[in-house]
Amino acid sequence: MLPAKADPTWRLRRRATFGVLGFCAVVVVVVMFRWEDTRLAETLVLGAFGLAGAALGTYTGAAAYQDVRSPYGAGGRPVPYADPYSPTEGYDV
């Protein structure tokens, strides 16, 4: 179940990521059950795993980037030291 306040762009990213992972799974299953043990089959499976890894890496990298760049992050927490009182206030640093 998706959170109620999910950003619409993240819904599209999730759909795209799950679509790519589903495509990769179909390729691996078809090669596994319907293909002879050839170099082409090996290349298809390696390409599918590479594509799946790239999709997951891009998805998690984009999530981390958005968490860092967003002023409140994914958890709704404020940026460190955004409050008017700095932890070094009153000290000679």
N, C-alpha and C positions, 0 to 999 in steps of 0.2 A: 504494500500500500504506500503510495506516495504521500509525502507531507502536504498539508493543505496550502502552505505558503511557498511551495516550490517555485522557483524561477522558471518561466516557460522555456527559456533556452536550455535549461538543464533537462527538461523533459525530452526535448528534441535530441540532445546529446545522448541521453540514456537509450532512446529508441535506436539511434544510429549505432551505438556501441553494441547493444543487444542484437541488432540486425546483422552486424559484421560477425559477431561471435556465433550466431546461429548459422550463417553462411559457412564459416570455417568448420563448424561441427558437421554440417551436411557434407562438405567436401571430404573430411576425414572419414566419415562413416561410409560414404559411397566408395572411396578408394579402398577402404578396409574390406568391404564385403563383395564388391563387384569388379575389382580390378586385379589384373595379374601383377605379380611382383616385378615391376619394371622400373627403369630410371625415371620415367615420366611420373609414375605413381609416387615415387619417393620425392620428386621435385614438387608435386602438387601438395603433398602433406607438409613438407617443410615450408612451402609458401603459405599454407593455411595457418600453421603455427606462428610463422613470422607476422602475418597480418593480424592474428589475434593478439599477439604480444604488443604490436604497435598500437592497436586500438585501445587496449587496456592501459598502456603507458601514456597515451595521449589523454585518455579520460581522467586518469588520476593526476596527471600533470596539470591539466586544466583546472581541476578541482583545487589542487594545492595553490596554483597561481591565483585563482579567484579568492581563496581564503586569505592570502597574503595581501592582495591588492584592495580587497573590500574593507571599508572602514570599520565594520563590525564583524567581519568573518562569518563563518557558517554558523557558529554557535551564538551569535548575537552579543558577543563580548566586545567591550570597547577596546580601542587601540591602546597599547600601553602608554601611560603618561599623558593621556589625552585630558585627564582631569586637571583642574587649575593648580593642584598641589603636586609638585615634583618630589620624588623621594630624596633628592639631594638638596632640597630647599633648606636653607639655614646652615649648610655646611660649606666649608671652603674646599672646593674640588678643583 
